[in-house]
Amino acid sequence: MACMFKERKEINLMDKKSKPYMTGGIFVNLDHFLDEELGDQRRELLEKKRQAAGHHTKLEQALRNGDLEQAQRVIGWLEATLAKQQEMLLSLKEKLPGFDVAAYLREEFEGGFLTACQAQGLKVTGSFPAYEVFPFRVRVYPERGTIEVNEKVLRLLRPRALAGYLKAARDRLYRESFNAGRFIGALARAYDTILAVRRAEQGIDLPPGTDVPLHDIYEQLTILPSHKRQYPRNMFAFDLHRLFLADAFTTSDGRRLEFGDTRQRGKAIVIYDAQGREHRFGSLRFTGGGDSQ
């Protein structure tokens, strides 16, 4: 997951000042455009929606009662309300293309996004256009007017909406059941398989406790392309994180899981421990207990 980022650092909000963006001759951001420039039309639409609902109720009541005169009057009111709704919709339709989404995403989005993530208690690393909000990869595509979260295309361009989506998605992940014993057993089997294959291929003895790159472990767990789509690398990192939360590092045969650091930045997987501290691990090994030969 971390290897996708050229530079990794937690972003300081003080370094990111919001820039004004001009549309229609007025310096605005997206919130200003949607809430202020389009505010009157939106409020009018809501009011006409309320009025139309009331007219529908009165029309149905008149028809149930057989009051044709009242029904005719209400139909006239409803027609006028719907005509006004159509007028407001046309006004919105004309104004929406006037906002330059690409320029907004390039120049204005980041400051609001960092602030919104901070408000949700989300740590953000990376830099425009690629961020990581563990365990999610977030990438902004200004020319497309889209944002991808773990390759899922979203159009949540309001920073608080995107931050809310990320917080809710992360909370759902934490609520999902996680069998730490089963997961560490899968890691151990992948580890043993890799060592056995290397012994056979290289004709040399690789003792138990030999470091194996985390990348190789992930590749062994996701042999088929469909497996990688179902279980992307960042979700592998999240499961490793959950081992720290569960404080589960011992296999059923008594071996101890240990992680190794790496100097190769692109080979590291970023994992957070139970205290929220960031670690950059590149390998793992199983030691002690019933070491597998």
N, C-alpha and C positions, 0 to 999 in steps of 0.2 A: 504493500500500500504506500509506504513512504517513498519508495523508489520512483514514484511518478512525479516527485517534486524536485526541481532543480535546487531550490533553497528552502530550508525548513526553519522557521522561527516563529515563536508566538508573537502575534502582532500587537504592538502598542497602540492603543486607540489615540493617544496624544499625537502620534505621528500621522494620523489620517484625518485631515480636516476636510469637511464637506465643501465641495466646490459648487458654486451656483451654476445652473444650466438655463439657457434662455430658449424659450419657445414662445412664438407669437409676440416677440418683443419684450417678454417679461422673464426675469431670472427666476427659475423655479426648480424644484426637484419633483420626483414622481408623486410624492404625497401631496405637494402643493397643487400640482396639475390635476390630480384626481379629486382632491377634497375642496380645493378653492376654485380653480377655473371651471371645473365641471360640477361644483357643489350645488349651484342653483338648479341645474337640470336634474340632477339626481334626487334632490329633495322634492322637486315638482313631480317627478315620476312616482316617487313613493306616495305622495299625497293623492295623485290621480289614481294610483292603484287602490288606495284605501277608499276613495270615492266610488270607483267602479265596483268594488266589492259590495259597498252599501247599495248601489243601484241594482246590482244583480239580486240582492236579497229582497229589495222592495218589488222588483219585477216579478220574481217568483211568487211572492206573497199575493200580489195583485192577480196574477194568473190563477193561483189556487182559489182565490176568493171570487173569481169571475168578474173582477173590476176592470173592464176593458179600458175605460177612460183613464184610470190611474196607470194602467200598463202603458198606454200611449205616451203619457207624460214622462214616465220613467225611461222609456226607450229614448226619448229625446234627450233627457239628461245624460244617459249612458253614451249616446252618440257623441255629444259634445265633449264628454270626459275622454273618450277613446280618441277623438280627434286631437285633443290637447296632448294626450300621451304620444300619439304618432309624431306630433310636432317636436316634442322633447327628444324622442328617439332619433329623429332626423338631425337635430342639433348635435346630439352626442356623436352620431355617426360621422358628421362632418369634422368635429373637433378632435376625435381620437387619433387620426393619422397625423395631426399636427405636432404630436410629441415624438421627438427623435429617440426611439428606444435604444438604438445602438450607441449614440453619444451618452445617454444616461448611464448605460451599463459600463461604458469605458471610464467615464469621468466622475460619476456621482454615486454609483451603487456601493462601492466598497466601504465608505465611511458609515453609511446606514446599516450595512450588513454586519459589520464588526460590533457596532453599538447594540444592534438587536440580538446578536448572539451572546454578547456579554450579559444582557438583561435576562437571557434564558439560562445563564450558567454554562454556556457552551464555549469550549476552548477552540480557537481558530488558529491554524498555522498555514503557512504557504503565502503566496502573493498572487495578485491578479495576473491571469484569470483563473488560476487553479488554487484551491484551498483544500484543507482537510479539517473536517469537524468530526473528530473520531466518533464512530468508525466509518464516517461517510466521506467520500471524495466529492467535492463540489467544483464544478467548472462552469465558467460564464462564457457564453458565446454571443458577443454583442451584435454581430451581423445577422445572426439567426433570431435574435431576440429571445433566446432561451437560456435556461440553466439546467445542467445535468447533475443529478445526484446519483452516484454509483451507476452512471450511464442511463438513468431514467430521465427522460426529458420532462422538464417542468416549465411552467410559465408563471411561477410565483415571483413576480418582479418586485413586489413590495418586500423590503428586507425583513420586516417583522413577520410577514406571512411565511417567508422561507425559513426564518429562524424557528418559528412555531412549528412548521412541518418537521424540521430536523429534530427538535426537542421531542415531539410526539413520537417520531419514528424511533428515536433512541430509547425512549421509555418503553415502547412496545418490545424492543429487543431485550431489555432487561427483564421484562415480565415473562418472556418465553422460558419454558423449562430448559434446564441445562444439566446434563448428567456429567459431572466432572470426571467420575471414574471411567465412564465409557469413552470420553474424549481422550483422556491421558492414555487409555489402553490403545486407542487408534493411533496415537502418536508413537507409542512404543512399537506397535506392529510395523508401522511405516519405517521407523528407525532400524529395526531388526532386518527388514527386507532389503533396505538400501545397503546395509553392511554386508549382508549375505551375497548380494549381487556383486559388490565391489571385490569381495574376497574371491569369488569365482572368476571374475573378469581379470583381475590383476594378479591373481595367484600369490597374494601376500596375506599375512595374518593381520587383520585389523582388530585390535583388542576391544572388548566392551568398554564404553566410556569415550570412544572416538567421537570427536565432534562431527556432526552432519549439518550442512547448511539448512536453515529453515526453508529456503526456497525449494530445496530438494524434497523436504518433508511435505511441503504443500503440493508439489508436483506428484508425489506418490499418492497423496490423498485424493487428488483430482486428476486421475489418469486420462479420462475421456473429456473432450471439449465441453460436453454437456454438464459434466461435473463442475467445471470452472465457472460456467454461467450460473449454476445453481448455488455455488459456494465460492464467491470471489475472494480474492486475497485479503481484502480488508475485513471480511467476515471471519476469516481464519485468525487474523490479528485480534478481533473482538473475542473469539473463543479463548485465545491464549490469555487475554485480559481477564476473562471470567475465571480462569484457573487461579489467578492471583486473588480475586475476590473470594473464591471458595477455599483458598489456602490449600489446594490439592495438588501435590507434586510427587506423590508416591503411587506406584503402580500396584496392582494386586499381588505381584510376585516380589514386592519389596524394593524395587529399584527406585531411585530418586531422579526426578527430572531436573536438569540444570540447563540454564541458558548461557550462551557465550556471546561476547561482544564482537563487533566487526569494525575494521577500519575502512571498509569499502562502503561508503555512504549509500550507494545505489543498491547494495545487497541487504541492507538492514530492514527489519520490520519494526515499526514503532509500536510499543505495547505500554499500556499504563498499568501500574500496580494498584493495589487496594487503596493506597493513599493518594492516588491520582498523579503520581510522579511518572514522568516519561522515561522510558528505557529504549535503547536502540540495540536490538539483538540480531545477530546474524546466524546463529547456529544453536543446536541443542545437543544434549547427550544424556544417556541414562547410565547411572553408576550404582554400584553396590547391589545388595539384595541378590536376587536370582539372576545375575547377569546372563543374558542369552548369548550363546556361542554361534 
